[in-house]
């Protein structure tokens, strides 16, 4: 029995599919299947019911999986303890990030980080907040980049930066004629908002007391910020964008931006880890790199901003 075999077992359990598990483990499916089969022969039992789709563990296999998870977690912690004692930048780190942050922040720091951290295997996963918290508790990811909300008290959170919200207004919307948007201006307008469960949406709905929020969900289910921006550009309603999205816009697109009136709704972006996270050297380097990648004025909450 090897740690590698246990990793393959956990991958199949997670993805419920041998091909997807093999892809995640960066091996061929025959290699993964063969290694798991050898383990089953050694244990004298089947770990997975291959006749069911998606693949499910057997009753006995589930007990093995529970122990395998504990063994892998302890083995990982042992490796991390050694690496931290050396203050080294080696090994691996898996980072979860909100979909409303990823496209605007990741290009700012990841390419250079990968070039400088050649001995670190960096993996990025887009996750919602609750999925991110669960993944950290289960050891599936090491850290998460998200907006601070209530309910993160069990985790360790370091502030990265503060990012204000902007309105993105179509030329046919009455708010296009305004220089600034008040929260009271928004009710009665055609709003394009993300689904419930996205803190980007939830924070704005709460701050602006948006009574029209449900209408957006009924009209377009599972939208994205970029999709809603395209709808606005074609002459319908208003949506909201984060501050880091603005440098990626063309001059024509920037004419649709409208800032909020004071107090400006602002989200605090944090780097979240388990309180028991060991690799402090790696974490501090990551914090420094991300902070250096954003405008300096975003590192502190400004007096005209209100964290929501």
Backbone torsions as a table, in degrees:
resi	resn	phi	psi	omega
1	UNK	NA	131.4	-179.5
2	UNK	-125.5	161.6	176.2
3	UNK	-62.8	-34.7	179.9
4	UNK	-62.3	-42.2	177.6
5	UNK	-61.7	-40.9	179.5
6	UNK	-66.4	-35.7	176.8
7	UNK	-64.2	-39.6	178.3
8	UNK	-65.0	-41.9	178.3
9	UNK	-60.3	-44.4	-179.2
10	UNK	-66.4	-34.5	179.0
11	UNK	-66.3	-42.6	178.2
12	UNK	-64.7	-40.7	178.2
13	UNK	-62.3	-38.7	-177.3
14	UNK	-71.7	-44.1	-174.0
15	UNK	-94.6	-12.5	180.0
16	UNK	56.8	29.2	-174.5
17	UNK	-162.2	128.3	-176.0
18	UNK	-67.9	-41.9	-178.1
19	UNK	-65.0	-43.3	179.0
20	UNK	-66.3	-37.9	178.1
21	UNK	-64.8	-41.7	179.4
22	UNK	-64.3	-41.1	178.7
23	UNK	-62.6	-41.4	179.1
24	UNK	-64.2	-38.7	-178.7
25	UNK	-84.5	-2.2	177.6
26	UNK	61.8	42.0	174.5
27	UNK	-134.3	168.4	176.4
28	UNK	-76.1	155.9	178.8
29	UNK	-61.7	-42.2	178.0
30	UNK	-59.1	-37.6	179.2
31	UNK	-64.0	-48.5	-179.8
32	UNK	-62.1	-46.5	-178.8
33	UNK	-61.4	-41.1	-179.6
34	UNK	-64.8	-41.9	-179.9
35	UNK	-65.1	-40.7	179.0
36	UNK	-68.6	-38.5	179.1
37	UNK	-63.6	-40.2	176.7
38	UNK	-61.7	-39.9	178.6
39	UNK	-65.5	-42.1	178.2
40	UNK	-61.3	-38.7	178.1
41	UNK	-67.0	-39.0	178.6
42	UNK	-65.2	-40.2	-178.4
43	UNK	-81.6	-20.6	-178.8
44	UNK	74.9	32.6	179.4
45	UNK	-157.3	155.9	174.8
46	UNK	-85.7	130.8	178.8
47	UNK	-89.3	-28.3	-176.4
48	UNK	-130.2	144.5	172.8
49	UNK	-89.9	99.5	-174.5
50	UNK	-76.1	-11.3	-179.5
51	UNK	-80.3	-18.9	-178.9
52	UNK	-91.3	145.0	177.1
53	UNK	-129.3	122.2	-2.3
54	UNK	-67.6	159.8	-176.5
55	UNK	-61.4	135.7	-178.5
56	UNK	-123.6	148.5	175.6
57	UNK	-72.3	150.3	171.8
58	UNK	-72.7	171.0	-179.8
59	UNK	-61.5	-44.9	177.5
60	UNK	-69.0	-36.9	179.9
61	UNK	-61.4	-34.9	-179.9
62	UNK	-63.3	-36.7	178.2
63	UNK	-67.5	-38.1	177.1
64	UNK	-65.7	-41.9	-179.6
65	UNK	-61.1	-41.4	178.9
66	UNK	-61.0	-41.9	178.9
67	UNK	-72.3	-36.1	178.9
68	UNK	-61.9	-40.2	179.8
69	UNK	-62.1	-43.0	179.2
70	UNK	-64.3	-40.8	-179.7
71	UNK	-64.6	-45.8	-179.1
72	UNK	-65.7	-37.5	179.2
73	UNK	-64.4	-42.3	-180.0
74	UNK	-69.3	-37.7	178.2
75	UNK	-64.6	-41.8	178.1
76	UNK	-63.1	-41.5	-179.4
77	UNK	-65.0	-36.3	177.9
78	UNK	-63.9	-46.5	178.7
79	UNK	-61.5	-42.6	-178.8
80	UNK	-65.5	-36.2	178.3
81	UNK	-62.7	-43.4	179.2
82	UNK	-64.3	-45.4	-179.0
83	UNK	-63.8	-38.1	-179.4
84	UNK	-69.4	-36.1	177.4
85	UNK	-61.5	-31.8	178.4
86	UNK	-84.7	-9.4	-173.9
87	UNK	53.9	40.4	-173.9
88	UNK	-94.6	156.5	173.5
89	UNK	-108.3	71.6	178.4
90	UNK	-137.2	177.0	177.8
91	UNK	92.5	-139.2	-177.0
92	UNK	-145.0	157.7	173.4
93	UNK	-148.7	130.9	178.6
94	UNK	-112.7	126.3	-173.4
95	UNK	-119.7	127.5	171.2
96	UNK	-90.8	149.7	180.0
97	UNK	-149.6	143.2	178.6
98	UNK	-64.2	140.9	177.1
99	UNK	-61.2	-23.3	179.2
100	UNK	-84.8	-3.1	176.9
101	UNK	-110.9	-39.0	-169.5
102	UNK	-51.1	-53.0	-173.0
103	UNK	-67.3	-16.9	-176.5
104	UNK	-102.7	-26.8	-178.4
105	UNK	-98.6	-43.9	-174.2
106	UNK	-54.1	-45.2	180.0
107	UNK	-63.0	-19.0	-176.9
108	UNK	-76.0	-31.8	-174.2
109	UNK	-126.5	-25.1	-171.4
110	UNK	-67.5	-46.3	-178.0
111	UNK	-56.4	-45.5	-179.8
112	UNK	-69.4	-36.6	179.1
113	UNK	-63.0	-42.9	179.2
114	UNK	-64.8	-34.1	178.5
115	UNK	-69.5	-39.3	-177.7
116	UNK	-81.8	-35.5	-179.4
117	UNK	-96.8	65.1	-175.5
118	UNK	-67.7	-22.1	-178.2
119	UNK	-99.0	8.8	178.4
120	UNK	-114.6	127.1	175.5
121	UNK	-84.5	105.6	-176.6
122	UNK	-99.5	125.1	177.5
123	UNK	-124.7	136.0	-178.2
124	UNK	-117.7	134.9	178.0
125	UNK	-130.5	132.2	175.0
126	UNK	-84.9	124.2	-176.9
127	UNK	-142.6	150.3	169.7
128	UNK	-75.9	167.3	-173.3
129	UNK	-57.1	-51.8	-176.8
130	UNK	-64.0	-38.7	177.6
131	UNK	-65.2	-35.4	179.6
132	UNK	-66.9	-45.3	178.4
133	UNK	-60.5	-44.0	-179.6
134	UNK	-63.9	-41.1	-179.2
135	UNK	-64.9	-36.6	177.7
136	UNK	-68.5	-43.1	178.7
137	UNK	-61.5	-37.8	-177.8
138	UNK	-84.1	-7.9	-179.5
139	UNK	82.1	13.1	179.7
140	UNK	-75.6	-29.2	174.6
141	UNK	-131.5	160.7	-178.3
142	UNK	-95.6	-31.6	-175.5
143	UNK	-151.3	163.6	178.2
144	UNK	-138.6	143.1	175.1
145	UNK	-110.4	117.9	-173.4
146	UNK	-155.6	173.7	176.1
147	UNK	-86.9	138.1	-179.7
148	UNK	-68.3	130.0	175.5
149	UNK	-136.9	172.0	173.2
150	UNK	-64.2	145.5	176.9
151	UNK	102.0	7.7	178.9
152	UNK	-101.2	11.4	-173.1
153	UNK	-62.2	-28.5	-178.6
154	UNK	-74.0	-14.0	-177.1
155	UNK	-104.5	165.7	171.4
156	UNK	-96.0	127.9	-177.0
157	UNK	-128.8	129.5	175.5
158	UNK	-113.2	128.7	179.7
159	UNK	-67.4	130.7	176.0
160	UNK	-95.5	-53.7	179.7
161	UNK	-168.1	172.4	178.5
162	UNK	-115.0	130.8	-174.0
163	UNK	-127.0	121.9	-178.3
164	UNK	-87.2	158.4	178.1
165	UNK	-92.8	149.9	174.3
166	UNK	-129.2	150.7	170.6
167	UNK	-83.0	145.3	175.8
168	UNK	-122.2	106.5	-162.0
169	UNK	-115.9	131.2	178.1
170	UNK	-71.5	156.3	-179.3
171	UNK	-67.3	-20.7	178.8
172	UNK	-87.5	-5.0	-178.8
173	UNK	-85.7	138.7	178.5
174	UNK	-56.1	-28.8	-177.9
175	UNK	-72.7	-11.2	178.7
176	UNK	-63.5	-27.6	-178.0
177	UNK	-81.3	-8.9	-178.0
178	UNK	-92.7	149.0	176.7
179	UNK	-81.9	-33.0	179.2
180	UNK	-133.9	152.7	179.8
181	UNK	-106.2	129.8	170.8
182	UNK	-96.5	150.3	-179.9
183	UNK	-59.7	-31.8	-179.7
184	UNK	-71.3	-16.6	179.3
185	UNK	-74.2	-17.6	-167.1
186	UNK	-82.7	-29.6	-179.0
187	UNK	-68.6	133.3	-176.8
188	UNK	97.3	-10.4	178.6
189	UNK	-91.3	158.8	173.6
190	UNK	-78.1	107.3	-177.0
191	UNK	-101.9	138.9	174.5
192	UNK	-112.9	107.8	-173.3
193	UNK	-126.4	153.7	175.9
194	UNK	-67.5	165.1	178.0
195	UNK	-64.6	162.0	172.9
196	UNK	-62.1	147.1	-176.2
197	UNK	102.5	-18.9	171.4
198	UNK	-87.6	120.5	-178.9
199	UNK	-64.3	-26.5	176.4
200	UNK	-56.3	-45.3	178.3
201	UNK	-72.3	-50.3	-172.5
202	UNK	-59.2	-40.1	-179.6
203	UNK	-66.6	-41.2	179.8
204	UNK	-68.3	-41.7	179.2
205	UNK	-59.6	-42.8	-179.7
206	UNK	-68.8	-45.6	-176.7
207	UNK	-65.3	-43.7	-174.7
208	UNK	-92.9	-3.1	-177.6
209	UNK	51.2	55.1	-172.7
210	UNK	-79.2	102.0	179.6
211	UNK	-74.1	-19.5	-178.3
212	UNK	-91.4	8.6	-174.3
213	UNK	-63.5	-37.9	-176.6
214	UNK	-64.8	-31.0	-178.4
215	UNK	-61.3	-39.5	-179.8
216	UNK	-62.6	-42.3	-178.7
217	UNK	-64.4	-38.1	-179.9
218	UNK	-68.8	-34.8	-176.4
219	UNK	-75.4	-43.6	-176.2
220	UNK	-139.5	107.6	-178.3
221	UNK	-89.2	137.7	177.0
222	UNK	62.6	42.0	176.5
223	UNK	-78.5	174.5	176.6
224	UNK	-129.1	164.9	178.2
225	UNK	-57.8	-44.6	-177.8
226	UNK	-64.7	-39.2	177.8
227	UNK	-62.5	-45.5	-178.8
228	UNK	-66.5	-33.1	176.2
229	UNK	-63.1	-40.7	178.6
230	UNK	-64.3	-38.1	178.5
231	UNK	-63.7	-44.2	179.4
232	UNK	-62.5	-42.9	-178.7
233	UNK	-62.4	-25.9	178.6
234	UNK	-92.6	13.3	167.0
235	UNK	99.0	28.3	-178.8
236	UNK	-137.7	114.1	167.0
237	UNK	73.5	-156.2	-175.8
238	UNK	-141.9	144.3	170.9
239	UNK	-133.2	-173.6	-176.5
240	UNK	-130.9	143.8	-178.3
241	UNK	-131.4	153.0	176.9
242	UNK	-82.7	160.0	-175.1
243	UNK	-58.0	-39.8	-176.6
244	UNK	-70.4	-11.5	177.6
245	UNK	-75.7	-23.4	-171.3
246	UNK	-63.1	-43.9	-179.7
247	UNK	-60.7	-19.1	-179.8
248	UNK	-84.9	-5.5	-175.1
249	UNK	-88.0	152.5	173.9
250	UNK	-77.1	168.2	178.1
251	UNK	-61.3	-36.3	178.9
252	UNK	-66.7	-41.3	178.4
253	UNK	-65.7	-35.4	-178.2
254	UNK	-65.4	-20.0	177.7
255	UNK	-69.8	-14.6	-179.8
256	UNK	-91.4	-4.4	-178.2
257	UNK	-80.2	134.9	174.1
258	UNK	-132.6	121.1	178.2
259	UNK	-73.8	158.3	174.3
260	UNK	-78.2	151.8	171.2
261	UNK	-72.0	160.4	179.0
262	UNK	-68.1	136.2	1.5
263	UNK	-79.8	137.7	-176.3
264	UNK	-83.2	121.8	178.7
265	UNK	-62.8	130.1	-173.3
266	UNK	-138.8	137.3	177.0
267	UNK	-103.9	141.6	176.9
268	UNK	-92.6	118.3	-179.9
269	UNK	-93.1	127.8	-175.2
270	UNK	-125.8	159.3	170.6
271	UNK	-104.7	117.6	-173.3
272	UNK	-107.5	135.4	174.5
273	UNK	-138.0	169.8	170.7
274	UNK	-67.9	148.1	176.2
275	UNK	-60.3	-18.1	-177.5
276	UNK	-98.8	10.7	-179.9
277	UNK	-60.7	131.3	-170.7
278	UNK	-94.6	-38.4	-167.6
279	UNK	-81.0	72.9	-175.8
280	UNK	-66.2	-36.8	179.6
281	UNK	-60.7	-48.1	179.0
282	UNK	-63.3	-41.2	-178.7
283	UNK	-63.3	-45.0	-178.4
284	UNK	-65.6	-37.7	176.8
285	UNK	-63.8	-40.4	178.6
286	UNK	-65.0	-43.7	176.8
287	UNK	-56.9	-48.0	-177.7
288	UNK	-63.1	-41.0	-178.4
289	UNK	-65.2	-44.0	-178.1
290	UNK	-67.8	-44.3	179.3
291	UNK	-61.0	-37.7	-179.5
292	UNK	-71.5	-15.6	-176.2
293	UNK	-87.8	-8.7	-178.6
294	UNK	-111.8	158.9	178.2
295	UNK	-56.4	140.7	-174.3
296	UNK	-60.2	-29.5	-178.9
297	UNK	-69.7	-12.8	179.1
298	UNK	-87.1	-3.2	-176.5
299	UNK	-81.2	-14.3	178.1
300	UNK	-130.6	149.2	175.7
301	UNK	-74.0	119.0	-178.2
302	UNK	-77.6	158.4	-172.9
303	UNK	-65.6	-24.6	-179.3
304	UNK	-88.9	-1.9	-178.2
305	UNK	-98.3	154.0	176.2
306	UNK	-129.3	117.5	179.0
307	UNK	-70.2	130.4	-177.2
308	UNK	-123.2	NA	NA
